């Protein structure tokens, strides 16, 4: 969080029509759709605006510090502590994600509709939005490029086991396989909001102000009357919007509502997370996993259990971070064998509770209560991942527990799974959702079918926070589809 104090002086007053707070997957949709409808649009983004050429000249570490909140290491306290990563930049997390675009299944949307009490967000309504998103972002099915031997090994192993796998659906144009997805694409191939929806919105007259932190929504009788903000020079600005769209992310949106006294008891009380297990595998042959894109194969055999397995983009910095807690002799040996290593991510949908326990100043305190079933799911997910990697030819795997020795057989894996404890897991999450869910008030909902916090008329939430739960897939397509529907409903009502 920026720690600049406001300078003394007059508060600048800005009258505006549609004000959008946040510029990621949800905010980008809101900015463009409102501008296309002829609305006068202002977009506020806390983070910086970064050009593609800047990724070419910055190191991954510099990009992490600049583009990620807290350098990518926000803590979700509990047993174990989970490292949570989200971006703060024009374009939001779409600037630093893998560019994946999956459509939410009809079964998922039906389940969410039943849970929420709202039936308007089923597949018939969202399919047309997803098709439009595909067209605008140029979604492709990503094949193996130069490199990606780790993906090839994983795909062949899945086939040998009779397991389902799929090439990823990504929003890229002319991917050069530079392997820097998570710190900003230096070729401009990844079609983030910063390169697509937002520039198009600007062509239609929208204004984007970077480096502006929104402090509070001033409201009266269910109407937002003003939005108080601070620019990167510490100067106070008060925006007076006709309509407000909040897309500050699954943490930022509920924190802003709490600071503003809007559903302070329910906003952020629950937070849905996808958990990532990170497993390193050593192969007898050269894999050279640093070459290629983030991944070009995803094993979906156990997706009904909320588990996905895929290679992650092995980089020197990422490998060093993954090995940081291990015995120095093991680290030195593996660093010397880097060309033979692959790093793999297993995504697991968390069932236990998580949420914002408190807000200290401007800083949220995140906590989770990982359940026994979550621990069993993580154990099963690692067991299946190890089985897959050994089938791919790995001679040893390093589980996501620094104190654990390398595992060289199925028997080693079973022994590890028998003794691993909840606090032993080293977990990362980059997908937070459902912190202000769209549902009836009696079902724990914070907002209605138009994304309006219950009791409010001119405030709409349109980001990951409104999802009724965790989709079990990379959520960008789901977030954008919901945002299109929310903005479309608003435009139809005015």
GICORSUL-V817150 format. One record per backbone hydrogen bond with DSSP energy under -1.0 kcal/mol. NH is the residue of the N-H (numbers start at 1). CO is the residue of the C=O. If there is no record, write none. Layout:
# GICORSUL-V817150
nh = {NH;NH}
co = {CO;CO}
This chain:
# GICORSUL-V817150
nh = {7;12;14;16;18;19;20;21;22;28;29;30;31;32;33;34;35;36;37;38;39;42;43;44;45;54;55;57;58;63;64;65;66;67;68;69;71;72;73;74;76;77;82;83;84;85;88;90;92;94;95;96;101;109;110;111;112;113;114;115;116;117;125;126;127;130;131;132;133;134;135;136;137;138;139;140;142;148;152;153;154;155;156;157;158;159;160;161;163;166;170;171;173;183;184;191;192;195;198;200;201;202;203;204;205;206;207;209;211;212;213;215;216;218;220;223;225;226;227;228;229;230;231;234;237;238;239;240;242;243;244;245;246;247;253;255;256;257;258;259;260;261;262;267;268;269;271;272;274;275;276;277;279;280;281;282;283;287;288;291;298;299;300;303;305;306;307;308;309;310;312;314;319;320;321;322;323;326;331;332;333;334;335;336;338;340;341;342;344;345;346;347;348;349;350;355;356;357;358;360;363;365;367;368;369;375;376;377;378;379;380;381;382;383;384;385;386;387;388;389;390;391;392;393;394;395;396;397;398;401;404;407;413;414;415;416;417;418;419;420;424;426;428;429;433;434;436;438;439;440;443;444;445;446;447;448;451;454;456;457;460;461;462;466;467;479;480;481;482;483;484;485;486;487;488;489;490;491;492;493}
co = {234;236;238;240;40;243;42;245;44;24;25;26;27;28;29;30;31;32;33;35;34;18;207;20;209;51;52;53;54;59;60;61;62;63;64;86;68;69;70;84;82;366;76;427;74;429;67;48;89;91;92;93;169;105;106;107;108;109;110;111;112;113;122;122;123;126;127;128;129;130;131;132;133;134;134;170;168;291;148;149;150;151;152;153;154;155;156;157;158;298;140;99;189;180;181;171;190;192;193;196;197;198;199;200;202;201;41;43;47;45;230;228;228;226;223;220;218;218;239;216;237;213;235;231;229;12;227;14;17;17;458;19;460;21;249;251;252;253;254;255;256;258;257;263;435;266;354;433;431;348;428;346;344;398;342;396;340;339;339;288;166;309;164;300;302;303;302;347;299;345;343;312;315;316;317;318;319;323;327;328;329;330;331;332;335;337;338;281;279;310;277;308;275;306;273;367;268;365;365;363;360;358;355;77;353;371;372;373;374;375;376;377;378;379;380;381;382;383;384;385;386;387;388;390;389;282;282;407;280;399;401;397;409;410;411;412;413;414;415;416;421;400;276;83;272;464;465;466;447;116;440;441;440;437;437;452;448;446;453;222;244;451;246;463;464;475;476;477;478;479;480;481;482;483;484;485;486;487;488;489}
